[in-house]
Amino acid sequence: MGTMPRTARYAAHTLLAALALTGCSSSAPPPAAGSASPSAGPATPAPPSPVQVCTSLVSYWAKETLLGTTWSGLDWEQKGLSNAQYAIHEDAVAAGRAEERTTGRDKALELIDRFVAQRCADEGGATTSSENWRPPT
């Protein structure tokens, strides 16, 4: 697939710039009344596990593909998938399409969530093999 249309690129760049500026803001929320010390803040949440990242990412793109949305045609690298995650994506989409034919779209989307969660857990997040080239299948 080619590059994004000019307006989409402009919107994406504008959004990224706005997010970057927001993240660089030096202002902090005021301390809560009665807090013990100004340095005692909320605990930083733990980063998501590879399995959680895999499940979220692959499930999102598999459902987008099933729904046929505008961005569903991106390739696996543009979607941020490893080769292993892309294999899960393709299997999930195939299972979702089969389910959609028999029980409808809502059930197909639910199946994709379950299918992807199980496969990502089985493969420990499926983070392997993200090389830039892959032979055609």
N, C-alpha and C positions, 0 to 999 in steps of 0.2 A: 504494500500500500504506500502511496506517496506521502508527502508532508501534509500537515493540517492546513485547512484554508486560512487565508490571511487574518480574517476576523477572529477565528478560533485561536490562532497563535497570539494575536494581540491580547485577547482576553486572558489567555493562560499566563502570559508574561505579566500583565497587570495584576492578576490574582497573586502570583508568586511574589511580586514586589510588595504588595500590600501585606502579605503574610510575613515576609521578611522584616518589614518595618515594624509590624506589630510585635514580633518576637524579640526585636532589639529594643523595645521600649524600656526606659530606665525606671518608670513608675511602678510601684508595687502597691498592692491593696493595703489599706490601713490595717494595723493590728486590731484584733478583736478585743472588745472591752473585757478587762479582767484577765488578759492572757498573762501567763507567768513571766515570760521573757520575750523580748522582741526577736531573738534568734530562734526560738522554738516555733517552727512552722509545721505545716502539715507534712506528714511522711510522703516521700516521693514514691509513687506507685512503681512496682517492679515492671520492667519491660516485658512485653508479651513474649511468650515462648515461640520457638520456631514452628511448633505445631499450631499454635493460635494464629500466627501470621499466615501460614500456609492455608489454614481453613478459611480465614477471612478473605484473603486475596483470591484464592482459586474459586471459592463459592461465589464471590461477587462476579467474577468474570464469566463463570459458567452460566449463571443466571442471566447476565447481560446478553450472552450469546443465544441462549434459549429464547429470550425476549426479542432478539433482533434489533437491539438499540444501535444508535449511530456509531458509538465507539466500540462495539463488539467485534468489528472487523480488524482491529489492531493485531499485530503479530505477537508472539509470546514474549519477545523482549520488550516491546512497547508496553505490554501489560505488567511487566516486572516479574515474570514467572521464570523459574529455573526449568530446565528440560524435564526434570522429574515432575514438577508441578504442572507443566503443560500436558504431560501424559495423563495426569489425574484429571485435568480440565477436560481433555478430549473424551475420556471415559465417562465423566460425569455428564457432559453434554449429550453423549449418545444414550446414556441411561435416562436422562431427563426427557429426551425426545420420545423414547419408547413409552415412558410413563405418561407423557402428555397425550399421546395417541389413544391410550386406553382409559385414563382416569381424569384427564384435564390438566390445564396449566398450573393451577394452585398446588395440586399434588406433585407435579413434576418439580416445582421449585422447592417444595419440602424435601423431596427425595434427593435433590442435588445437595442440600445442606447436610443431610445425614451421610450421604455417600462420600462427600468430600471430607467431612470430619473424620470418618473412619479411615479413609485412605491416608490422610495427612498424619493421623496418629500412628497408623501402621508403619509409615515410612519416616517417622521422626521429623516431620516438617518438609520432607522432600526437597532439601536445599542443594542437592548434588547436581553437578553437571550443568553449569550455566555458560558453556562455551558459546562462541558466536556463530558456529557453523554446525549444522546437523544435516545428515543425508536425508533426501526426500523419502517419504514412506508411500 
